[in-house]
């Protein structure tokens, strides 16, 4: 089941390939790749883990290119500080969360909460920040508190989604490739923790000044329309909905179409108006819901364990969040 490259242990024999029952075999490769600590190497501290990852960085990058997602499991990691040391071990510049929709709070260093929306809300599949021109190359998640029930972070390979959508809805996909997508969202002034898209405009643009917000929005390819009651409408696009992953030679379903159409709903937003074709015409609901079904069918959802680190290539992989019960604390970090 394991690829020839991944079957080799990492440099210094610190990491070994493992498995979980939820993995899928896609194009002959396990998705995601699971790595465990080697019994022949002393990895009893977070510092030792960070050092081993840093020493194995080139090998890990090769595996991420090959598998698109890596799950680190079984390592002595338990705090945001530990996770931050893992993030820094990869030596990639941080991407500030400017222009994103999720309510989040910085926890430590380059680490922030993944999404503070209520546990009963599902977060649909999406590429991180696909609705703005500058998006992260890497998304890393860390489980600090295991969910009481459910709460997985499903992942899916976007080239598989593109291939199935092209076969099932060829006319729709052709139009999407020609026109791209237009995203519309109404933001309040402050964050709204009751909504999965409740990030206020001051947090979104990291300023309380409207003129500065307009400048920063412009850099993100957004137009702002100021409304009554401290609200602002953001208009992004047209933005390409399908990209070519040049490193892998595949077309990928790189957009937030399903997330916006099914999830951008709150007291300020109507999900059916949240995303359209790039020329403003409505999307056919059958194709959007067909895409949603494909995303679920192709996805992998691995239950979280404390200390898990999930590393995603953001151009190749979409992620989501299942609703949950009980405590759950999953942290995140974005890298260029």
Buried (B, 14 or more C-beta within 10 A) or exposed (E): EBBEBBEBBBBBBBBBBBEBEBBBEBEEBBBBBBBBBBEEBEBEEBEBBBBBBBBBBEBBBEBBBBBBBBBBBBBBBBBBEBBBBBBBBBEBEBBEBBBBBBBBEEBEBBBBBBBBBEBEBBBBBBBBBBBBEEBBBBBBBBBBBBBEEBBBBBBBBBBBBBBBBBEBBEEBBEBBBEBBBBBBBBBBBBBBBEBBBBBBBBBBBEBEEBEEBBEBBEEBBBEBEEEEEEBBBBBBBBBBBBBBBEEBEBBBBBBBBBBBBBBBBBEBBEBBBBBBBBEEEEBBEEBBEBBBEBBEEBBBBBBBEEBBBBBBBBBBBBBBBBBBEEEBBBBBBBBE
